[in-house]
Amino acid sequence: MLLAVLGYAASQLFDNFLSSFGFGDVVAPVDVPPDADGRGDPFQQAVAHPLLALVGLVLFVGLIALVNWVSWRFSRFRVGGGQVELRQGALFRQHRQVRLERVQAVELSRPLLARALGLARVVVQSAGGSDSTLSLSFLDLSRAEALREHLLELAGRNDEVTTDPADAVPHPVVPLRPVLAVPNGRLFVATILHGSTIALGALIAFGLIGAGVRSVGPLALAGIPALLPVAIGIAWGRVKELLTHGNFQLADAGTGVRVEEGLTDLRATTIPMHRIQALELVQPLWWRPVGWWRIRVNVAGSGGLGEGEGHRETTLLPVGTLDDALVVLALVAPGVPAAAWDRAVLGEGGDPAWRGQTPAARWLDPISWRRKGWSDVSTAVLLRSGRLTRRAVAVPHARIQSLSLRQGWLESRLGLATAHVVPAPGPVSPVVQHLEVAEAERLLAEVSARARTARRRSEPFRVPLAPDPSGLVDWTRHPPGAFEPERP
Amino acid sequence: MADPTSVTPARADAVTLRGGDLPWRPVSPALARVRLITLGIVLLPLLVVTGVLAVFVTKWALLGTLALVLVGAWVAWVVGRQVSAISWVELDEEIVIRKGRLFRSLVSVPYGRLQYVDIQSGPLARAHGIASCEIHTASPESGGSLPGLPVAEAEALRTRLAARGEAQRAGL
């Protein structure tokens, strides 16, 4: 318990420590003009004195520690009555509850400091934006793990029931089966192989060559300061990518997939299978020589737009070979056969199962019109596009939110239309551009018919009756009964 | 499915970008009036400014007046065409909304995916007895909006959509 206090306080303290420097800068600017009567502001003089400033800082830090300790002391949570509840704050009380059937994902986050102290934060994500996240910071690692398992088990009972009633029994908690891990070396190379870094590299090479030529030399040198912020920005983006996806491991957790990643802040997220709304298999041009692919998904809820604590996992494979990718896809989208994926990412025109490839689209898209098309497999609709950056998207029929057709005036002239298959939001946006109008209308009709039957098959959303686990009620050291939640 | 009598018994595959033979329902022409009034509110002060300039400063400001009049006439023409292009139809399991002539769009939203339906009307729209009906699903980009429904019609549509949405509700 003491560890938990220390961990929480230390982590908060570090944050506040950083911001306190910002504060210091504000009250003690270096070149304050003296007042009219020749004296400086006494407060600023006082702050300017190094010893006083130090005492002030210590007091400030102590106060923050105290506030954090009190806030930790008053935080409690419980699991029961079909929901997770968290109460926080002594002065400003906050009571947040998330119904178990609305739980989208349960994540374990371990910042560096917490990792050193053997602690973990449990983040419960639910539909409805970053505001609906419930963050339990911090618990002992083993307890956090147990809680996560338990929550997932409870939340997983609300899986959509399949047509086969034998399958409808609650899923038992299956032991994790490791599926694959991405070596950090490969990730490093893949991170460097990115459009921005390649463009920057080309620019630098160009600049160096230019510097060699005498007449342009000074000009090339003058360009360096302008380039520096851009270079730093790009480098930061790449480093962040590396930090996020380092130590990537994916495991099969029965009702979901468990993703563990992070170079410093190790996070473990379990994405329930039925929350995956759309999948994308993509190969940027620069990955083609090495044959690497990336898988991203849309997960129901805030759609990967959130950041920080409410960060939602949307990458199921940061980089991997096609075989790796197919293994992951077989796990998360069992309805789509590997052969279909193969044709979706590599095929080009002339395939009876793939419709699209409108010759008239050549005028709008001379490079990849032959790739653009769609196909219908048993449980999902597949869309493919991109000849340079190859891309294939799958949306399960049961996850289609709506369908739309758009037509710009150029498309209208050429008799083309663009079809959007809209799943819940996320990084993947499924679209087939420039289909013949009749073909687009056929897509609309066929896919909506498929979606209709899929919707009927999936059980209506019911409020589950999650059992009250007495062992889990009030896990902090306060005795049971010390915390009675208001019942609506 | 909840109330089969009020649903158009049409096959969904008849939905086409240009309409087809479905009983598409237009929105109220009052929407065009409301949009024209808004246009007038924006353009009138500008017209006055250019007119005053023409009288007191330089005749060349009349060119601006002319440009404004031309732009106004063009926008008015576009508004008329836009409003007459908005139409919708309620099928067995989806509501389909069509918009636009130059840039056409068609959105098909299944009742089972509806999260909520918004009805909004500003003071000007209210004065003309119309409201806009906005349909929201779990995806912000997939909803549709139907501007310019008569208020009673909008309320009735919302009730119908809510009832069918409840009956055909599908999980996320």
Interface residues (C-beta under 8 A of the other chain):
Chain A: A127 E160 H274 R275 Q277 A300 A398 I400 Q401 S402 L403 S404 L405 R406 Q407 G408 W409 S412 A417 H420 V422 P423 A424 P425 S429 V437 A440 E441 R442 L444 A445 E446 S448 A449 A451 R452 R455 S458 E459 P460 F461
Chain B: A12 D13 V15 T16 L17 E93 E94 L102 F103 R104 S105 L106 V107 S108 V109 P110 G112 R113 T137 A138 S139 P140 E141 S142 G143 G144 Q168 R169 A170 G171 L172
